[in-house]
């Protein structure tokens, strides 16, 4: 049985005025002995910053990759999904709050080597860091990633993108695909509902595109909060300009949860309008999630042929196609 009080050394910190400053994310938490950062899982212990969640996953599952959601990366494959506890945002609408708001760690110890072994035994074609925010268990994810890359298994981050540029260069290095939550195109909404800022997220999105990482974006549409048509148009125009019209955008329906249980769920009308705006802004691949009945097939923009036929998370394979479609990431 591992010693649960023996924490793993953290990276991305230094000293400041006799305190410890974490610079993993833009909160730049300044901590003294025994204190945890806003993420709840990075703590000062015996004068050093440690990760309390390293090798203590709170969730291990085999998922269809479409559930991440990633629609243009290894479509139809299975991904070995890992989550711990904690998060560096405080979203009132969090739908994984039972993980993101928990301090400390789970009681099951799983080493990076064991994660890789389990993923291979399950015949998964990738490993996804997901469920809670993987940035806060960066050291664990990086060690798994390095082993997976040696074994030829790509790794994925499902992330809020709230990370400093200096840490991002190391944490995101070697990652093959990301899905980044773009929670609103408004700093005011970010501050009020997530206790964070928008600009670092936009910077991460642009950086991932520039680095050639397969990037898909997700926007959770909350009625009365971030569903304003002008805001959605601004967001989609920004995506078109800085990421390109081939960038996949997932528009997801909100369901009442966490601190927003009295908020109404997103209507079909709002989702249809949001998708229409995205298409009008030039985005070619816009999908609607968390709401049944939408056509989420992938169509060739040149001839209209169905490339990927989807039914929820199930697909009927990727069609052979005469056009060159680099938007679909396959194993070579």
C-alpha positions in Angstrom: 0.0 0.0 0.0 1.5 3.4 -1.0 2.2 6.1 1.5 -0.7 8.5 0.8 1.1 11.4 2.6 4.2 11.2 0.4 3.4 13.7 -2.2 5.0 14.0 -5.7 7.2 17.1 -6.3 5.5 19.7 -8.5 7.0 21.7 -11.3 6.3 25.3 -12.3 7.0 27.2 -9.1 9.5 29.5 -7.4 9.9 31.5 -4.2 8.6 35.0 -3.7 8.9 37.1 -0.5 9.4 34.0 1.7 6.4 32.3 0.1 5.9 29.8 -2.7 4.5 31.1 -6.0 3.0 28.6 -8.5 3.2 29.7 -12.1 1.4 26.8 -13.7 -1.7 28.8 -14.5 -2.5 32.5 -14.6 -3.7 32.7 -11.1 -0.1 32.7 -10.0 -1.1 31.5 -6.5 1.2 32.7 -3.6 1.1 30.1 -0.9 2.6 29.4 2.5 3.2 26.1 4.4 0.1 23.9 4.2 -1.8 26.0 1.8 -3.3 24.7 -1.5 -3.7 26.8 -4.7 -7.1 27.6 -6.2 -6.9 24.2 -8.0 -7.0 22.4 -4.5 -4.4 19.8 -5.5 -1.1 21.8 -5.5 0.1 22.4 -2.0 3.1 23.7 0.0 4.5 20.8 1.9 7.8 21.1 3.9 8.7 24.3 2.0 8.1 22.9 -1.5 5.3 22.8 -3.9 3.9 19.3 -4.3 1.1 17.6 -6.3 -1.3 15.8 -4.1 -3.1 14.1 -7.0 -0.1 12.6 -8.8 -0.8 8.9 -9.6 -4.2 9.0 -7.8 -6.8 9.0 -10.5 -10.4 9.5 -9.5 -11.7 8.3 -12.8 -10.4 5.7 -15.3 -12.6 4.7 -18.2 -12.6 3.5 -21.8 -14.6 6.0 -23.8 -15.4 6.5 -27.5 -13.2 9.4 -28.6 -16.3 11.2 -29.8 -17.3 11.6 -26.1 -14.4 14.0 -25.4 -15.6 15.4 -27.8 -13.2 14.9 -30.7 -14.9 14.3 -34.0 -12.0 14.6 -36.4 -9.3 12.8 -34.5 -9.1 9.0 -34.8 -12.9 8.8 -35.4 -14.6 5.6 -34.2 -11.7 4.7 -31.9 -11.5 4.1 -28.2 -9.6 6.3 -25.8 -8.3 5.5 -22.3 -9.6 8.3 -20.2 -8.0 9.6 -17.0 -9.2 12.2 -14.5 -8.1 13.2 -11.0 -9.6 15.8 -8.7 -9.4 19.6 -8.6 -9.6 22.4 -11.2 -8.1 25.8 -11.6 -11.4 27.4 -12.6 -14.5 27.7 -10.4 -17.3 27.4 -12.9 -20.8 27.8 -11.4 -22.1 25.6 -14.2 -19.5 22.8 -13.9 -20.9 19.4 -14.9 -18.0 17.4 -13.3 -18.2 19.4 -10.1 -17.9 16.1 -8.0 -14.3 15.9 -9.3 -13.3 19.5 -9.9 -14.3 20.8 -6.4 -12.7 18.0 -4.4 -9.5 18.6 -2.5 -6.8 16.0 -2.1 -6.9 12.8 -4.1 -8.5 9.4 -4.5 -7.2 6.4 -2.6 -6.2 4.2 -5.6 -2.6 4.6 -6.7 -1.9 4.0 -10.4 1.5 4.7 -11.8 2.1 6.1 -15.3 3.5 2.7 -16.3 0.3 1.1 -15.1 -1.8 3.6 -17.0 0.0 2.8 -20.2 -0.3 -0.9 -19.6 -4.0 -0.7 -19.0 -4.6 1.4 -22.1 -2.8 -1.1 -24.2 -4.6 -4.0 -22.6 -7.9 -2.3 -23.4 -6.8 -1.9 -27.1 -7.2 1.9 -26.9 -5.7 4.0 -29.7 -5.1 7.0 -27.5 -5.0 8.3 -23.9 -7.1 11.2 -22.9 -6.6 13.5 -19.9 -10.1 14.6 -19.1 -13.1 14.8 -16.7 -11.5 17.3 -14.4 -8.9 19.8 -15.6 -5.7 18.0 -16.7 -3.6 21.2 -16.3 -3.8 20.7 -12.5 -2.3 17.2 -12.7 0.3 18.3 -15.2 3.2 16.3 -13.9 1.2 13.0 -13.9 -0.1 13.7 -17.4 3.4 14.6 -18.7 4.9 11.4 -17.4 2.1 9.3 -18.9 2.4 11.2 -22.2 6.2 10.6 -22.4 5.7 6.8 -22.0 2.8 6.8 -24.4 4.7 8.6 -27.1 7.5 6.1 -26.8 4.9 3.4 -27.3 3.3 5.2 -30.3 0.0 6.0 -28.5 -1.1 9.7 -28.9 -2.3 11.6 -25.9 -5.2 14.1 -25.7 -5.9 17.0 -23.4 -9.6 18.0 -22.8 -8.9 21.3 -21.1 -10.0 24.8 -20.2 -6.7 26.1 -21.7 -6.0 28.2 -18.6 -2.2 27.9 -18.4 0.8 30.2 -18.5 2.8 30.3 -21.7 5.9 29.2 -19.9 4.2 26.1 -18.5 2.3 25.4 -21.7 5.4 24.9 -23.7 6.3 21.9 -21.5 2.8 20.6 -20.6 1.4 20.6 -24.1 4.6 19.5 -25.8 4.0 16.1 -27.4 0.2 16.3 -27.1 -1.4 15.3 -30.4 -4.9 16.7 -29.9 -6.8 19.1 -27.7 -10.4 20.0 -27.0 -10.5 23.4 -25.4 -13.5 24.8 -23.6 -14.3 28.3 -24.8 -16.9 29.2 -22.1 -17.9 32.6 -23.4 -16.5 35.3 -25.6 -16.6 37.8 -22.7 -14.1 38.6 -20.0 -16.9 39.8 -17.8 -18.7 36.4 -18.0 -15.4 34.5 -17.4 -14.7 36.6 -14.3 -18.2 36.2 -12.9 -18.9 32.5 -13.6 -15.4 30.9 -13.7 -13.2 33.3 -11.6 -10.7 33.5 -14.4 -9.9 35.6 -17.5 -10.6 35.0 -21.2 -7.4 36.2 -22.8 -5.1 33.3 -21.5 -7.6 30.8 -23.0 -7.6 32.6 -26.4 -3.8 32.7 -26.3 -3.7 28.9 -25.7 -6.1 28.2 -28.6 -3.9 30.3 -31.0 -0.8 28.6 -29.7 -2.1 25.1 -30.3 -3.1 26.0 -33.8 0.3 27.5 -34.5 2.0 24.4 -33.1 0.1 22.1 -35.4 -1.8 20.4 -32.5 -5.1 19.0 -33.7 -7.5 21.5 -32.0 -11.3 21.3 -31.5 -13.3 23.8 -29.5 -16.3 23.4 -27.3 -18.8 26.1 -26.2 -21.4 25.3 -23.6 -24.4 27.5 -24.4 -26.2 28.7 -21.2 -29.5 30.5 -21.7 -29.4 34.1 -20.5 -25.6 33.9 -19.8 -23.6 33.4 -23.0 -26.3 32.8 -25.7 -26.4 36.3 -27.0 -26.2 36.1 -30.8 -23.8 39.0 -31.1 -21.4 37.4 -28.7 -21.6 34.1 -30.5 -21.0 35.8 -33.8 -17.9 37.6 -32.3 -16.6 34.2 -31.0 -17.1 32.5 -34.3 -15.5 35.3 -36.3 -12.5 35.1 -33.9 -12.3 31.4 -34.5 -12.5 31.9 -38.3 -9.8 34.5 -38.2 -7.3 33.0 -35.8 -7.9 29.3 -36.2 -9.3 28.8 -39.6 -12.7 27.7 -41.0 -11.7 24.0 -40.8 -11.6 24.2 -37.0 -14.2 22.0 -35.4 -16.6 23.8 -33.0 -18.9 21.8 -30.7 -21.9 23.7 -29.5 -23.2 21.9 -26.3 -26.5 22.2 -24.5 -26.4 23.2 -20.9 -28.2 21.1 -18.3 -28.8 22.5 -14.8 -26.1 21.4 -12.4 -23.8 22.4 -9.6 -24.5 26.1 -8.6 -26.9 26.7 -11.5 -29.6 24.1 -10.9 -32.3 26.7 -11.3 -31.0 27.8 -14.7 -33.1 26.5 -17.6 -31.6 24.0 -20.0 -30.6 25.1 -23.5 -33.5 24.9 -26.0 -33.3 23.5 -29.4 -34.1 26.9 -30.8 -31.0 28.5 -29.2 -28.8 25.6 -30.4 -30.1 25.9 -33.9 -29.5 29.6 -33.9 -26.0 29.3 -32.5 -25.1 26.7 -35.2 -26.5 28.8 -37.9 -24.5 31.8 -36.8 -21.3 29.7 -36.7 -22.0 28.5 -40.2 -22.7 32.0 -41.4 -19.3 33.0 -40.0 -17.7 30.5 -42.3 -17.0 27.6 -39.9 -17.4 24.4 -41.9 -17.6 21.8 -39.1 -20.1 22.7 -36.4 -21.7 20.0 -34.2 -24.3 20.1 -31.5 -23.9 18.0 -28.4 -25.9 17.1 -25.3 -29.2 17.4 -27.3 -30.7 14.6 -29.4 -31.9 14.9 -33.0 -29.2 17.1 -34.6 -27.4 16.0 -37.8 -23.8 15.5 -36.6 -22.5 13.8 -39.7 -19.3 15.1 -41.2 -19.8 16.2 -44.8 -17.2 16.9 -47.4 -17.3 20.7 -48.0 -16.4 20.2 -51.7 -19.0 17.7 -52.8 -21.4 17.2 -49.9 -20.7 13.5 -49.5 -21.0 12.1 -46.0 -17.5 11.3 -44.7 -18.4 10.2 -41.2 -22.0 9.1 -40.4 -22.7 9.4 -36.7 -25.4 8.2 -34.3 -24.6 9.8 -31.0 -21.1 8.4 -30.1 -21.4 5.6 -32.6 -20.0 6.0 -36.1 -20.4 3.8 -39.2 -16.8 4.2 -40.3 -14.9 6.8 -42.2 -15.8 6.8 -45.9 -13.1 6.6 -48.5 -12.9 9.8 -50.4 -11.2 11.2 -53.5 -10.7 14.7 -52.0 -7.7 15.4 -49.8 -9.2 16.0 -46.3 -6.4 16.7 -43.7 -9.1 17.6 -41.2 -9.6 14.0 -40.4 -6.7 12.7 -38.2 -6.0 9.0 -38.7 -3.3 6.7 -37.6 -0.8 6.5 -40.5 
